Amino acid sequence: MIQETKKVQFVVKTSKHCNLRCRYCYEYAELANKQAIALAQIQQMFTNIASYYQHLEFTVEIEFVWHGGEPLLQTPDFYWKVFEFQKQIFKFDHIRVRNGVQTNLTLLDSRRLKLLKEGFDGVGVSIDLFGGLRVYQTGIESQNKVLENIDKLTRANIDFGCISVLTKQNLEFIPEIYNFYRQMNLSARILPLFKGSFENQHQGFEITPYEVLEAYKKLVDLWLADEKLVWISPIYEAIKQVVHHYTPNAPTSFYDKREWESIYIVDVDGEVYSYADAYLITHSHGNIFNQPLGSLINSERHQKIVIEAEERIQETCSQCKFFGSCSSYPIAEGNRQYNELNSDGSIKCIVDKGLRQYIEYRLFDMGIIDVDRGYIKLERLELERQSSPSLGYV
């Protein structure tokens, strides 16, 4: 009987077209481009993906994350047809298919509401809450419309999570951001600003890795002082990893890109990238519209990318005390914009290592971890839940 289950995400850029012009967007230069993936290309992509996973001898959960631009600029009929293709092509007992979407939630009508409720398994909403950078082409902020539509999702009992991007414009509002998600009973990813699409795009609201770390420390303090479980990523995961590090006989966990890659990004033209190398054409694995996934994974270019990730892990993570509780994924696939280099050329893991060190300090200070007495008060942290919440994507 098949017992093992492995998960993989395909983040599919249906189009770069968007009705907003968020000032920090890494797709900014292409937001007016209406080129979109054709249904015939999606059908062939599914066929090329299924050709690889259908031969594996364990359960595979494939999640397609529909991304943009703004993916809901595609009509609901487009996605209903996509879901029909999936049913036809992924007809294997050991393959489970899910669909998620990351949206700015400004285009919600009755047809799209039905699509989010009945078609998608997960919904991510992009909202920064403070800073005024998520604007329409006219320069008007989109937030009031998004909050209005969040209420519609809630009334429709649609499970969703959020993404908020950290910039200099909202750093001072960390407590307010936390309290918004707490009061709304929402889970969220709080992510640092990603690299821009052109030079100086972020001038005036760029942030340093040290500012990101300080923002995360404030979130840790808020989380630890709260009796309510608020699922904020990456804080929740980092706390679990520190506790895991001090748990006797806990198994280790390592990110093995060579054995299993967990996220692929599919661009509008069909080029496939690892998360760490998005849109770097020299690091494309190949084209999923006209090549089977197996040939991309076994290609010489992909093997070179794997080696580069393994070298980053070896240089940066192998001597870290949290290596094995932290899987090293942040270094293998993370946002390298927010790390500096050591004198030997290795990555200085400012944010992720610094966050875990701070959590360690706080848990010792609170008496939750006491190595001398040999205990961890897990019940204080409420770290175990039966299911993970919906979170924003990427």
C-alpha positions in Angstrom: 0.0 0.0 0.0 1.3 3.5 -0.9 1.9 5.5 2.3 4.5 8.1 1.5 3.2 11.5 0.2 5.3 14.2 -1.5 4.1 17.6 -2.4 5.0 19.9 -5.2 3.8 23.3 -6.4 3.7 24.7 -9.9 3.3 28.4 -9.7 1.8 29.2 -13.1 2.0 32.8 -14.5 -1.2 32.8 -16.6 -0.4 36.4 -17.7 1.6 39.4 -16.4 -1.3 41.6 -17.1 -2.7 43.4 -14.0 -5.2 46.1 -13.2 -3.0 47.5 -10.5 0.4 49.2 -10.6 1.9 48.4 -7.2 5.0 50.4 -7.0 7.3 47.6 -5.8 6.0 44.9 -8.0 8.7 42.7 -9.5 6.6 42.3 -12.6 6.1 46.0 -13.0 7.6 46.3 -16.4 5.2 43.8 -17.9 1.9 44.6 -16.1 0.4 46.1 -19.3 1.3 43.0 -21.4 -1.9 41.1 -22.1 -0.2 38.0 -23.5 -1.7 35.0 -21.7 -1.1 31.2 -21.7 -3.5 29.6 -24.1 -5.7 26.7 -23.0 -4.0 24.4 -25.5 -0.6 25.2 -23.8 -2.0 24.5 -20.4 -3.4 21.1 -21.6 0.0 20.2 -23.0 1.7 21.4 -19.8 -0.5 19.1 -17.7 0.3 16.2 -20.1 4.0 16.9 -19.7 3.8 17.1 -15.9 1.7 13.9 -15.6 4.1 12.0 -17.8 6.7 12.3 -15.0 4.6 11.8 -11.8 2.4 9.0 -13.1 5.4 6.6 -12.9 6.3 7.3 -9.3 5.5 4.7 -6.7 4.2 6.9 -4.0 1.4 9.5 -3.5 2.1 12.9 -5.1 0.1 16.0 -4.3 0.4 18.5 -7.0 -0.8 22.0 -6.3 -1.1 24.4 -9.2 -0.9 28.0 -7.9 -2.4 30.4 -10.5 -0.5 33.6 -10.4 0.1 36.8 -12.4 -0.1 39.8 -12.9 -3.7 39.4 -11.7 -4.9 35.8 -12.5 -8.6 36.7 -12.0 -8.4 38.9 -15.2 -8.8 35.5 -16.9 -12.5 34.6 -17.1 -14.0 32.1 -14.7 -14.7 29.9 -17.8 -11.0 29.7 -18.4 -10.4 28.1 -15.0 -13.4 25.8 -15.2 -11.9 24.5 -18.5 -8.5 24.1 -16.8 -10.1 22.1 -14.0 -11.7 19.8 -16.6 -8.3 19.2 -18.3 -6.9 18.2 -14.9 -9.6 15.6 -14.4 -8.9 14.2 -17.8 -5.1 14.1 -17.6 -4.3 13.4 -13.9 -6.4 10.3 -13.7 -4.1 8.2 -11.5 -4.9 6.9 -8.0 -1.6 8.1 -6.5 -1.8 11.7 -7.9 -3.9 14.3 -6.1 -4.4 17.7 -7.7 -5.2 21.0 -5.9 -5.5 24.5 -7.2 -4.7 27.8 -5.4 -4.8 31.4 -6.6 -3.0 34.5 -5.5 -5.1 37.6 -6.2 -5.2 41.3 -5.5 -9.0 40.7 -4.9 -10.1 43.9 -6.6 -12.2 42.1 -9.3 -14.7 40.1 -7.3 -18.1 39.6 -8.9 -20.6 36.8 -8.4 -19.0 34.6 -11.1 -15.6 35.0 -9.6 -16.9 34.5 -6.1 -18.4 31.2 -7.2 -15.1 30.2 -8.8 -13.1 31.0 -5.6 -15.6 29.0 -3.5 -16.2 26.0 -5.7 -13.2 25.8 -8.0 -10.1 26.6 -6.0 -8.8 24.8 -2.9 -6.9 27.7 -1.6 -7.1 31.5 -2.0 -4.3 34.0 -1.2 -5.1 37.7 -1.0 -2.4 40.4 -1.4 -2.9 43.3 1.0 -0.2 45.4 2.8 -2.6 47.3 5.1 -0.3 50.3 5.4 2.0 52.2 3.0 -0.2 53.1 0.1 1.9 51.3 -2.5 -0.8 49.0 -3.9 -2.5 51.4 -6.3 -4.6 51.4 -9.5 -3.1 52.9 -12.7 -4.8 56.2 -11.6 -2.7 56.2 -8.4 -5.8 55.6 -6.2 -5.2 53.0 -3.5 -6.9 49.7 -3.9 -7.2 48.8 -0.2 -10.8 49.9 0.5 -12.0 47.7 -2.4 -9.9 44.7 -1.1 -11.2 45.1 2.4 -14.8 45.2 1.1 -14.1 42.0 -0.9 -12.5 40.3 2.1 -15.8 40.7 3.9 -17.5 39.1 0.9 -15.1 36.1 1.1 -15.8 35.8 4.9 -19.6 35.9 4.4 -19.3 33.2 1.7 -17.3 31.0 4.1 -14.3 30.9 1.7 -11.1 29.9 3.4 -8.3 32.3 2.5 -5.0 33.6 3.7 -3.1 36.8 3.0 0.3 38.1 2.0 1.7 41.5 3.2 4.9 42.8 1.8 7.3 44.6 4.1 8.6 48.0 2.9 9.9 51.1 4.6 6.3 52.4 4.3 4.8 49.9 6.7 7.7 48.8 8.9 6.5 51.1 11.8 3.0 49.4 11.7 4.0 45.9 12.6 1.8 45.8 15.7 -1.2 47.1 13.7 -0.6 44.5 10.9 -0.4 41.7 13.5 -3.6 42.9 15.2 -5.5 43.1 12.0 -4.8 39.4 11.2 -5.5 38.5 14.8 -8.8 40.2 15.0 -9.9 38.9 11.5 -8.8 35.3 12.4 -6.7 35.2 9.3 -3.4 33.6 8.6 -0.7 35.5 6.7 2.7 35.5 5.2 4.7 38.6 6.0 7.3 38.8 3.3 10.2 41.2 2.6 10.3 43.3 -0.6 11.4 41.2 -3.6 13.9 42.5 -6.1 12.4 45.1 -8.5 12.1 44.9 -12.3 14.3 47.9 -13.0 17.1 49.9 -11.3 16.0 52.2 -8.5 12.4 51.0 -8.6 12.4 50.7 -4.8 14.1 54.0 -4.0 12.4 55.5 -1.0 10.8 52.4 0.3 13.6 49.8 0.1 14.5 47.9 3.3 17.7 46.2 4.5 18.0 42.6 5.7 18.5 44.0 9.2 15.3 46.0 9.1 13.5 42.8 8.0 15.0 41.0 10.9 13.9 43.7 13.4 10.4 43.5 12.0 10.3 39.7 12.4 11.6 40.1 16.0 8.7 42.4 16.8 6.3 39.8 15.4 7.9 37.1 17.6 7.4 39.3 20.6 3.7 39.9 19.7 3.2 36.2 19.0 4.8 35.0 22.3 2.8 37.6 24.4 -0.5 36.5 22.8 -2.6 33.8 24.3 -4.3 33.3 20.9 -2.7 31.3 18.2 -2.1 33.7 15.2 -0.6 31.9 12.2 2.0 34.3 10.9 4.6 33.0 8.5 7.6 32.8 8.7 7.4 33.3 12.5 5.3 30.2 13.3 7.6 27.9 11.3 10.8 29.4 12.8 9.5 28.9 16.4 8.6 25.3 15.6 12.1 24.8 14.2 13.8 26.2 17.3 11.7 24.0 19.6 12.4 21.0 17.3 16.2 21.7 17.7 15.9 21.4 21.5 13.5 18.4 21.4 15.4 15.2 22.4 15.7 12.6 19.7 13.8 14.8 17.2 14.5 13.7 13.6 16.5 16.0 11.3 15.1 17.5 8.2 17.1 18.6 5.2 16.1 20.1 1.9 17.3 17.8 -0.8 16.8 19.6 -4.2 18.4 16.7 -6.0 15.9 14.2 -4.7 12.8 16.3 -4.8 12.2 19.9 -5.8 9.1 21.4 -4.1 8.4 24.5 -6.1 8.6 25.2 -9.8 7.7 28.6 -11.5 6.2 28.4 -15.0 6.4 31.7 -16.9 3.9 32.8 -19.5 6.1 31.5 -22.3 6.4 28.1 -20.6 10.0 28.4 -19.3 10.4 26.7 -15.9 12.5 28.0 -13.1 13.4 27.1 -9.5 12.1 29.5 -7.0 15.5 31.0 -6.3 16.2 31.7 -10.0 12.9 33.1 -11.3 13.2 34.6 -14.8 17.0 34.2 -15.0 16.9 32.7 -18.4 20.4 31.1 -18.0 18.7 29.1 -15.2 15.6 27.9 -17.0 15.2 24.2 -16.8 13.5 24.2 -20.2 10.0 24.7 -21.6 7.1 22.7 -20.1 4.9 23.5 -23.1 7.0 21.3 -25.4 9.2 19.1 -23.1 8.2 16.4 -20.7 8.9 17.3 -17.1 11.2 14.3 -16.7 13.5 15.7 -19.4 13.7 19.0 -17.7 14.5 17.5 -14.3 17.2 15.2 -15.8 18.7 18.0 -18.0 22.3 19.1 -17.6 21.1 22.6 -16.9 18.9 21.5 -14.0 21.7 19.4 -12.6 23.9 22.5 -12.6 21.3 24.5 -10.7 21.0 21.7 -8.2 24.8 21.7 -7.6 24.7 25.5 -7.1 22.0 25.1 -4.4 23.9 22.3 -2.7 27.0 24.5 -2.7 25.1 27.4 -1.0 23.8 25.0 1.6 27.3 23.5 2.3 28.9 27.0 2.5 26.3 28.6 4.6 24.3 26.1 6.5 26.5 23.1 7.3 28.1 24.7 10.4 24.8 26.4 11.7 23.5 25.0 14.9 20.0 24.9 13.5 20.9 22.9 10.4 18.7 19.9 10.4 15.8 21.6 12.3 15.9 24.4 9.7 16.0 22.4 6.4 18.2 25.0 4.7 15.5 25.8 2.2 15.9 29.6 2.8 19.4 29.5 1.5 18.8 27.0 -1.2 15.7 28.7 -2.6 15.3 31.9 -0.7 15.3 35.6 -1.5 19.0 36.2 -1.7 18.5 39.9 -2.0 18.2 40.0 1.8 21.5 38.3 2.6 25.0 39.7 2.4 28.2 37.8 1.6 31.0 36.7 4.0 34.6 37.3 3.2 34.8 33.8 1.7 31.9 34.4 -0.6 29.4 32.4 1.3 26.0 33.8 2.1 25.5 35.6 5.5 22.2 34.3 6.7 21.1 37.5 8.3 17.3 37.2 8.4 16.6 33.4 8.9 19.5 32.6 11.2 19.1 35.9 13.1 15.4 35.1 13.6 16.0 31.7 15.0 18.7 33.0 17.3 16.3 35.6 18.7 13.6 33.0 19.2 16.1 30.9 21.0 17.0 33.8 23.3 13.3 34.5 24.0 12.3 30.9 24.7 15.2 30.5 27.1 14.4 33.8 28.8 10.7 32.7 29.2 11.7 29.4 30.7 10.0 27.5 27.9 13.3 25.8 27.0 15.4 24.7 29.9 18.3 22.5 28.8 19.7 22.0 32.3 16.3 20.6 33.6 15.7 18.8 30.3 12.2 20.1 29.4 10.3 22.1 26.8 6.9 23.5 27.7 5.3 22.7 24.3 1.8 23.3 25.7 2.7 27.0 26.2 3.4 27.4 22.5 0.4 25.5 21.1 2.6 24.4 18.2 0.5 21.4 17.1 -2.6 21.8 14.9 -4.4 19.1 12.9 -4.3 21.1 9.7 -2.4 24.0 8.2 -4.3 27.2 7.5 -4.6 28.8 4.1 -1.7 31.2 3.4 -0.8 33.5 0.6 1.3 32.0 -2.2 4.9 32.9 -3.0 
